[in-house]
């Protein structure tokens, strides 16, 4: 970090400490965080206070950040610049928090790209980044699928994130990460309905073939089992491309039941076994038609 950056950081910490003395609730906020940003994200109230709801939001933010920060630090230990792409960014909640807590103190060309299909949100995020003085943020009005071949993004990306990316966007984000040779992939998966639909459509044939179909014979079980299978297939797909995968729970995030957190780290691990397992699961459950979605080769 440059001397100028260090002095600005020290000044920000001192200002935060002084602010906390006048407003003890702000002592829960990390030194140097942008108060304006926290208000925009409704983590702070408009008068700069923390209420019960905003305090819960702040805990959720820090809970997620504690998983991502070590990944960013690991990359920084190897090279000075970090590129991160956030898919299905929405209001770019995650991107802004990551920039505020980590990227804004960096020298060099580190950058966060927010990918979002709703043009009005892209424009609002761009305006907010400019207002906050966050020059290392870019926002692109693209679908995740379109971003895979977009020349507006670098050929290689360090970290890919996708939180509750809807429709096929979670799987498109995985495809993007694989093509961009991402070192880390962080997913809070969403939209597992497609697998459940295929399970339901092929249920008759499966019932005649195996008693395991009882696991998803009833509609409620079909939906729940389909959700579980979707994420299992995603993990196998990542492992079939050489990634080490961990799965944990993101407690309380946005009051959503979709709180499974998948973190994949590229390790160039052996691919044959998970690739075989992936195909076996697809065939065992009558999901052969989804092989193009859960592919094991680029």
N, C-alpha and C positions, 0 to 999 in steps of 0.2 A: 504494500500500500504506500502511496506517495506521502511526503510530509504534509502536503496540502490536504490530502484526504484524511490523514490522521488528525490534523488540527480541527477539521470540520466535524469529524466523528466525536472527538473529545468535547467540542463545543455543544454538540447535540446531546451528549450524555449529561453534561452539566445543566443544560436547559431542561432536560427531562426530569432531572433530580429536583430542580427548583420548582418545576410545575407540580411534581408529586407532593411537595411540601404544602402547596396551596390546595391541592385536590388529591387527598390520600388514595382515592380509588384508582388514580392513574399509576400508582406504584406497581400495579399488576401488569402494566404494559412495559415491554422491553425498551430500554433506553434507545433513543434515536428514531423511534418509529414515527411515521407521519400521522399527526393527529387528524389532519384533513382527510387522509385516505381512510382512516378508521371510521370517521364520520360517514364518508361516502359509502362504505361497506356496511354501515349500520351496526358496527361493533361498538362504536361510541354513539351516544345520543347527540342531538344537534348542539346541546349546550356543553358537550365534552365530558359527559358523565357515563359511568357504567351502572346499568340497572341489572336485574337478575337475568333477563334474557340476553343482554349484550355481554354479560360476564360469561355465560354459557357459550356464546359464539366465540369469544376470545379463547376459551379453553379448547374448543374444537380446532381453531386455527393452529394453536401451538401443538396440539396433538398430532395433526397432520404434518406440520413443519418438522417435528422431531424425527420423522421417518425420512424426509427428503433432504434435510440439511447435511447429514453425513455423506450422502451420495454426491452432493455438490462439492463438499470439502475434499472428497476422494479425487474427483476430477481435477480440482484446483491444485492438488498436491503433485499432479502429473504435468499440468500445463496451465498457462495463465488465464485462458479464455474458456467460457462455458456457454454452449448453445442449448437452450431448452425450448421445446415446442409443447404448448398446452392445447389439446384438441377439444372441440366442443366447449370453447372457453366461456360462452355466455357473457356475463358482465366482467369476465376476467378476474374474478375474485381470487383464485389461486395465484395467477400470474402476478397480480399487484402485491399480494402478501409476500411472495417469494422475492420479488424485486426489492420491496421495502426492507425486508429482513436480511437479505443476502447480497443481491446483485448491485444495489446502489453504492455500496462501499468499494466496489471493484474498479481497478483501472483496466484499460484495454478495451477489447471489442466484445465482451460478453453480452449476450442478448437473449431476451425472451420473446417468443413469437406466440401470439394468441390466434387460433384458428376458429372462426365462427361464421355460420351461414347467414345470420341476421345482420344486415348492413347497418341498421340503426345502432345496434350494440357495438359494432366495430367502430363506428364514428364516435360514440360516447366514450369508449375506452381510449381511443386515440386522443380525444380532447382532454380527458382526465390525466393521461400520462404526460401530456404537454404542460398542463396546469401544475402538476406536481414536480415537474423537472425530472422526469424519468426517461432520459433519452435512449436508453437501451431496451425499449419495448416497442414491438411492432405488432400490428393487428391486421390480419388478412381476411377478406370476405370470401371464404372458400369453404366447400365441404371438406371433410377429412379425406374422402376419396380423391377429390381434385388436388389436394395439397401434395399427394404422393409424387406427382409429376410436375409440380409448380416450380418454375425457375426463380420465384421470389424467395425460396428457402435454400439453405446450403445443401450441398450434396451429402454431408454427414452431420448428424445431430447427436449430442451427448446424452440428453435426457428427454424422454417423451412422457407426457402425462395426459391422462384422460379421466376426468371425474364425472361419472353419470352421463357419459356421452350417449345420446339416444339413437334409436333405430339400429343401423349397422355400424355406427360410428366407433364403438369400442373395438370391433374387429378390424375396421379400417385403420384405426390408430395402431393396432398391432402390426398390420401390413406395412403401414408407414414406417414404424420403428424398425422393422426387419430390413426394409429396403434402405433406410438411412443408417443402418449399422449402429443403432443406438446402444450406448454402453449400459444405460439404465432405462427401464420402463416401469412407470407407476400408474396403476389402474385401480379405479373404483368402478367395477363393471356395472353395466346397465343393459336393459332390453334383452332378456333371454327368451322372449316369447317365440322366436322362430324355431328353436329346437323343440319347444313344447308342442308347437303346431305340427311339426313333422312326426313327433312321437304319437300324437293323437291320431293323425291321418293313417299311420301304419300299425295302429294298435291291434286291429283284428288279426293281421298276419302274425304279429309278434306273440299274441296270446296263444295261437296254435303251435308256436315253435318253442316257447320257453315259459316256465312259470314265473320267471323274474319280471315279466310284464305286469304282474300284480303290483309292482312298485309304483306304476304310473297308470293303473287302470281307471281310477276315479279322477274326474276333472281337476279337483283341487290338488291331488297328488301329481297329476301330469304337469301342472304349472310349477309346483315346488321342485319336483324331480328334474324338470326341464331346465330350471334355473341352475340347479346344482351341476348338472351334466355340462351345461354351456361353459361354466367357469372351469370345470375339470378339463374340458377339451382345449380351452384357451391356455391353461397351464401346460398341458402336454405339447401343444403346438410350439410354445416358447422353448420348452426343453428340447424339442426336436430341431430347434435352430441353435442349440448350444448355450442356452441361458440356464442359469441357476435361479429357481423360482421359490419364493416364500409367500405364504398366504396368512394374513392375520385379520383382525377385526378393527375397524375404524369406529370406535364407540361414539354414538350420539351425533354423528355427522349429519347436519341438516334434518335431524329427526327422521331419518330415512331408514327403512329396513335394508336398503341396498348398501350395506356398510362393510362389504368384503374388500380388503385391500390386497392387491397382488403387486408384488415388487419383483422384477426380473433383472438380473445382473448378467451381462454377457461374460461367459467364462470359457467359451469354445469347448464345452463339454461334449462327450460322445453323444451322437444323435440317433444311432440305430435303434436302441431300446425304446426310447420315448416315441419315436416315429412308428415303430411296430405297435406299441400300446395304443397310440392314437387311432390307427387303422382298426385295431381289434375292438375298441370301444364303439367306433362308428358302425362296424359290422354287427356287433352283438346287439346293439340297440335299434337296428334298422335305420340308421342315419347315413347310409352310404351316399345319398344325394347331397350331403353337406360337405363332401370331401373338398370341394373347391373353396369353401369358406375356411375350413380348418386344414389348410394345406401344410405340408411339411417340407416343401422345397420351393424356392423362389423362382 
